[in-house]
Amino acid sequence: MPIQNALLQMSFYVSLVLIVPGPTNTLLLSSGLKVGLRGTWRLVIAEALGYVVAISLWGFFLCSFAASRPWLFDAVKLTSSVYIFCLALKMWTKSRLLQELEVNLVNFRDLFVATLMNPKALLFASSLFPLEAFQSTGYFAWAVVAFLIVLAPIGVGWSCLGGLLTSQRSWAAYTSTLLRGASLVLLMFSGTLMYSILKR
């Protein structure tokens, strides 16, 4: 598959996973509710750094460790498929709970550590980033650039969402519908990932 097509496909699935409510997005939303976008935009940088570090560690570790253990990739993909399925269910069932989020002040270190420990990083490294990205420095650099282009607007969006939910109550219903629609796409992606393992 040409590098452009691989990166476009990666970007699409990365965007679906990034938009799912999780520890990092919850912290961004919480900060947006508390201090607005102006006080939160630096946390998007912390998110980007956390993901790049975690993806690099997971990706290069898996490539070296799995070289003599080809079954490991299937095992990680299976785990990722189950994880995506759980994310989709969580998004569907808890999308309306965003309105009831407890507001706390979040700092740069909190966001970086939460992102570094986020299971999504393993999912990105093992299943969404092209395997070739961890075998070529140039390919990896392009993959990271594509990842950051997708991450930035989603991170900013979660930061802005808090203000919208508090100032425009009518937006809350649309937010729930959007998240539930994305959960259905995630369910299909989980099934596709499972099928790619079983068809071998």
N, C-alpha and C positions, 0 to 999 in steps of 0.2 A: 504494500500500500504506500503511495507517495506520501512524503512527509507532511504536505499541506493537508491532505485528506485525513491523515492520522491525527494531526493536531486539531482540526475542526471537530472530528468525532470526540476526541478527548475533551475539548472545551465544552461541547454540548452536555456530556454526562457530568463533567465537573460542576457545571452551573446548576444542574439538578440537585446534586448532593450538597453543594454549598448553600443553597437556599433553604435547606431543611433546618428547622429549629434544632439547636444543639447548644452545647456549653458556650462556644465562641459567639454564636449569634445571639444567644440570650444575654451575654455580657454587653455586646454592642447595643442591643435594644435597651437594656437597663441604663447604660450610659447616655443613650440618646434621650431617654425619658427624663433623665436627671439634668444633663447639661447641654443638650442639643448637639447638632452636628459640629459646631465650631469647637466644642470641647471634646469631641469624640473622634475626629478624623485621624488623630495620631494613633488611636487604637487599631485602626485598619492597617497601619504600618506594622504594628505589633503582630496582628493576625498574619500578615504576609510573611514576616520573618519566621514566625513559629511554624507555619506550614512548609516553607521552603527548607528549613532545617530538618524538620521531621520527615518530609518526603525524601530528602537526600539520604538521611541515615537509613530509613527503611528500604528505599530502592536499591542503593548500592550494597547493603547488607544482604538483601534477598538474592540479588544477582550473583554474588560471590558464594553465598551459602547454598543456593539451590543449583549451582552448576553440576554437582554430582548427585543431586536429589531432585530430579525433574517432577516428582510427585508433589513436591512442596508447593509449586505454583497452583496446582489444582486444589490443594488443601486450603490455600489462602483465598483462592477465588470462591470456593464453596463457603468459607467463612464470610467473605465479603458479600456474597449473594444473600446469606441469612441476615447480615447486618443491614443491608439495603432494605430488605423486606421489613425489618423491625423499624427502620427509619420511616418508611412509608406509612406503617400502621400508626406510629407515634404522631406523624404529621397529620394524618386523617383524624385521629381521636382527640388530639390536644391543640388543634389549630386555634380554637376559640379561647384557649387559656392565655393567649398572648395578652389579652386585655387585662388580666388579673396579675400580671408580673410584679413581683416585689422590686422596688427600685433601690439599688445600691450604687454607691460611687465606685467606679472601676478605674484602676490605674494601668499603666503600660505593662508592668511586670505581670500583673494578674492575667491580662489578656494573652501575653506571650506564652506563659506557662500553660494556660488552659488550652491554647491552640496546639502547643507542642505535644500535649498528652491526648489530644483529640483522636479517637479511633478513625476518623475520616482520613487522616494522613496516611495510615496504613492502607486504607482502601484506595486512595489515589495512587500510591506507589506500586501496589501489587496488581491492580486491575484496570485503572483508568489511564495512567501514564503509559505510553508505548514502551515495551521492553527495551527497544533500541535506545531510548533516552538515557538509560543507565549503562550503555555500552559506548557512547560517544559524547564527548564534552560539548561539541557544537549542537548536537541534537538535544541534549539535556538543557542547554541554554535557551533554545527556541521553545522547548516545552515549558520551561519556567516562565518565560515571557508571556506565552499564551495563557498559562494558568493565572498569572498576575493580572492580565487584562480582563479576565473573567471575574477574578476575586474582587477587584477594587470597586466596581459599581454595586456588587451584591453586598459587600461590607458597608459601603456608604448607605445603601438602601435600608439595611437593618438599623443603622444608626438614625436614619430619618423616620423610620416607621413608628417609633415611640411617640414622636411629636404628632404624627398624623392620627394615631389612635387616641391621643388625649385631646387634640383640638377638633378633630372631625370624626365624631362617633360613627357617622355613616360609612366611613372607610373600613371599619372593622369587618363588616359583612363581606365586602369584596376581598379583603385579605384572607379570610377563612376560605372563600371559594377558590381563590388562586392557589392556596397551599394544598387544598384537597385535590385540585386538578393535577398539581405537580406530584402528589403522592401516588396517583394512578400511573403516571409515567414511570415513577420509580419502581412500582410493582412490576411493570412490564420489563424494565431494565434488569431487575432481579431475576425474572424468569429467563431472560435472554442469556444472562451470565450462567445460570444453572444449566441451560440447554447446551451452551458451548462446552461444558464439562462432560455432560452425559453423552453427547454425540460422538465422542472419541472412541 
